[in-house]
């Protein structure tokens, strides 16, 4: 009976070593540069649009959300010094509000918020490892039972974008 109990404990706690993370980097340290706003608000497609707005300090809020996402995940340790650490550089390139659903009076009932971010990941020797365009999305209902404020929808957008950036950095198969 004692051998059976030992075998069960070994079987349960030993595991097979399988993980959902595809971690293949030389170091487990990363620095996250402050995210930069590269949106050109003077472009032709933005000049006549009612939805051509940009939330103030969105890139700062995204930087904070991204740092929180990395801290919660724990796969990579965020450090201030770039010595012996990878470097993540992100640029916000587009922010859009798109009307998805209209009422009979042609009032907007639902919007989709989209945020595009270019990311570049460098190793500790400043060699580019990955480059991606990450697109975050969030829905925003203006009326009805599911209605939310635009700031709440922006928070959802930042959470979604941060999660997608984290996954692109940590998961090797992306």
Secondary structure as a PSIPRED ss2 file (coil, helix, strand):
# PSIPRED VFORMAT (PSIPRED V4.0)

   1 X C   1.000  0.000  0.000
   2 X H   0.000  1.000  0.000
   3 X H   0.000  1.000  0.000
   4 X H   0.000  1.000  0.000
   5 X H   0.000  1.000  0.000
   6 X H   0.000  1.000  0.000
   7 X H   0.000  1.000  0.000
   8 X H   0.000  1.000  0.000
   9 X H   0.000  1.000  0.000
  10 X H   0.000  1.000  0.000
  11 X H   0.000  1.000  0.000
  12 X H   0.000  1.000  0.000
  13 X H   0.000  1.000  0.000
  14 X H   0.000  1.000  0.000
  15 X C   1.000  0.000  0.000
  16 X C   1.000  0.000  0.000
  17 X C   1.000  0.000  0.000
  18 X C   1.000  0.000  0.000
  19 X C   1.000  0.000  0.000
  20 X C   1.000  0.000  0.000
  21 X C   1.000  0.000  0.000
  22 X C   1.000  0.000  0.000
  23 X C   1.000  0.000  0.000
  24 X C   1.000  0.000  0.000
  25 X C   1.000  0.000  0.000
  26 X C   1.000  0.000  0.000
  27 X C   1.000  0.000  0.000
  28 X C   1.000  0.000  0.000
  29 X E   0.000  0.000  1.000
  30 X E   0.000  0.000  1.000
  31 X E   0.000  0.000  1.000
  32 X E   0.000  0.000  1.000
  33 X C   1.000  0.000  0.000
  34 X C   1.000  0.000  0.000
  35 X C   1.000  0.000  0.000
  36 X E   0.000  0.000  1.000
  37 X E   0.000  0.000  1.000
  38 X C   1.000  0.000  0.000
  39 X C   1.000  0.000  0.000
  40 X C   1.000  0.000  0.000
  41 X C   1.000  0.000  0.000
  42 X C   1.000  0.000  0.000
  43 X C   1.000  0.000  0.000
  44 X H   0.000  1.000  0.000
  45 X H   0.000  1.000  0.000
  46 X H   0.000  1.000  0.000
  47 X H   0.000  1.000  0.000
  48 X C   1.000  0.000  0.000
  49 X C   1.000  0.000  0.000
  50 X C   1.000  0.000  0.000
  51 X C   1.000  0.000  0.000
  52 X C   1.000  0.000  0.000
  53 X C   1.000  0.000  0.000
  54 X C   1.000  0.000  0.000
  55 X C   1.000  0.000  0.000
  56 X C   1.000  0.000  0.000
  57 X C   1.000  0.000  0.000
  58 X H   0.000  1.000  0.000
  59 X H   0.000  1.000  0.000
  60 X H   0.000  1.000  0.000
  61 X H   0.000  1.000  0.000
  62 X H   0.000  1.000  0.000
  63 X H   0.000  1.000  0.000
  64 X H   0.000  1.000  0.000
  65 X H   0.000  1.000  0.000
  66 X H   0.000  1.000  0.000
  67 X H   0.000  1.000  0.000
  68 X H   0.000  1.000  0.000
  69 X H   0.000  1.000  0.000
  70 X H   0.000  1.000  0.000
  71 X H   0.000  1.000  0.000
  72 X H   0.000  1.000  0.000
  73 X H   0.000  1.000  0.000
  74 X C   1.000  0.000  0.000
  75 X C   1.000  0.000  0.000
  76 X C   1.000  0.000  0.000
  77 X E   0.000  0.000  1.000
  78 X E   0.000  0.000  1.000
  79 X C   1.000  0.000  0.000
  80 X C   1.000  0.000  0.000
  81 X C   1.000  0.000  0.000
  82 X C   1.000  0.000  0.000
  83 X C   1.000  0.000  0.000
  84 X C   1.000  0.000  0.000
  85 X C   1.000  0.000  0.000
  86 X E   0.000  0.000  1.000
  87 X E   0.000  0.000  1.000
  88 X E   0.000  0.000  1.000
  89 X E   0.000  0.000  1.000
  90 X E   0.000  0.000  1.000
  91 X E   0.000  0.000  1.000
  92 X E   0.000  0.000  1.000
  93 X E   0.000  0.000  1.000
  94 X E   0.000  0.000  1.000
  95 X E   0.000  0.000  1.000
  96 X E   0.000  0.000  1.000
  97 X E   0.000  0.000  1.000
  98 X E   0.000  0.000  1.000
  99 X E   0.000  0.000  1.000
 100 X E   0.000  0.000  1.000
 101 X E   0.000  0.000  1.000
 102 X E   0.000  0.000  1.000
 103 X C   1.000  0.000  0.000
 104 X C   1.000  0.000  0.000
 105 X C   1.000  0.000  0.000
 106 X C   1.000  0.000  0.000
 107 X C   1.000  0.000  0.000
 108 X E   0.000  0.000  1.000
 109 X E   0.000  0.000  1.000
 110 X E   0.000  0.000  1.000
 111 X E   0.000  0.000  1.000
 112 X E   0.000  0.000  1.000
 113 X E   0.000  0.000  1.000
 114 X E   0.000  0.000  1.000
 115 X E   0.000  0.000  1.000
 116 X E   0.000  0.000  1.000
 117 X E   0.000  0.000  1.000
 118 X E   0.000  0.000  1.000
 119 X E   0.000  0.000  1.000
 120 X E   0.000  0.000  1.000
 121 X E   0.000  0.000  1.000
 122 X E   0.000  0.000  1.000
 123 X C   1.000  0.000  0.000
 124 X C   1.000  0.000  0.000
 125 X C   1.000  0.000  0.000
 126 X C   1.000  0.000  0.000
 127 X C   1.000  0.000  0.000
 128 X E   0.000  0.000  1.000
 129 X E   0.000  0.000  1.000
 130 X E   0.000  0.000  1.000
 131 X E   0.000  0.000  1.000
 132 X E   0.000  0.000  1.000
 133 X E   0.000  0.000  1.000
 134 X E   0.000  0.000  1.000
 135 X E   0.000  0.000  1.000
 136 X E   0.000  0.000  1.000
 137 X E   0.000  0.000  1.000
 138 X E   0.000  0.000  1.000
 139 X E   0.000  0.000  1.000
 140 X E   0.000  0.000  1.000
 141 X E   0.000  0.000  1.000
 142 X C   1.000  0.000  0.000
 143 X C   1.000  0.000  0.000
 144 X C   1.000  0.000  0.000
 145 X C   1.000  0.000  0.000
 146 X C   1.000  0.000  0.000
 147 X C   1.000  0.000  0.000
 148 X C   1.000  0.000  0.000
 149 X C   1.000  0.000  0.000
 150 X H   0.000  1.000  0.000
 151 X H   0.000  1.000  0.000
 152 X H   0.000  1.000  0.000
 153 X H   0.000  1.000  0.000
 154 X H   0.000  1.000  0.000
 155 X H   0.000  1.000  0.000
 156 X H   0.000  1.000  0.000
 157 X H   0.000  1.000  0.000
 158 X H   0.000  1.000  0.000
 159 X H   0.000  1.000  0.000
 160 X H   0.000  1.000  0.000
 161 X H   0.000  1.000  0.000
 162 X H   0.000  1.000  0.000
 163 X H   0.000  1.000  0.000
 164 X H   0.000  1.000  0.000
 165 X H   0.000  1.000  0.000
 166 X H   0.000  1.000  0.000
 167 X H   0.000  1.000  0.000
 168 X H   0.000  1.000  0.000
 169 X H   0.000  1.000  0.000
 170 X H   0.000  1.000  0.000
 171 X C   1.000  0.000  0.000
 172 X C   1.000  0.000  0.000
 173 X C   1.000  0.000  0.000
 174 X C   1.000  0.000  0.000
